[in-house]
Amino acid sequence: MDIKSTLAAQVYTQAQLAARPSEGARGPAEAFAAAAQDFMATLREGEETVKAGLAGRAEPQAVVEALAATELAVQTAVAVRDKVVEAYQEILRMPV
């Protein structure tokens, strides 16, 4: 019986440590700001790569990869925007 209670205490302690937020944990506002910055960085890098490709300083494969990354970033931003608009409309439909 003592072994089981000790094991249970160890498992409980490990679960507590796993569930505790880390020191570097961010809130929703910081996470959204970081995502927006990553989006803008992806667009800038894609633009620079395309400019270099047009000037002949970048490989065609790099240009295609940059365009694909930019397209994915835009599609993700549009999907997030759609979800935000949908949530806003749902809130407006709630009875007060």
Secondary structure, DSSP 8 states (H G I E B T S, - for coil): -HHHHHHHHHHHHHHHHHHS--TT---HHHHHHHHHHHHHHHHHHHHHHHHHHHTT-S-HHHHHHHHHHHHHHHHHHHHHHHHHHHHHHHHHHS--
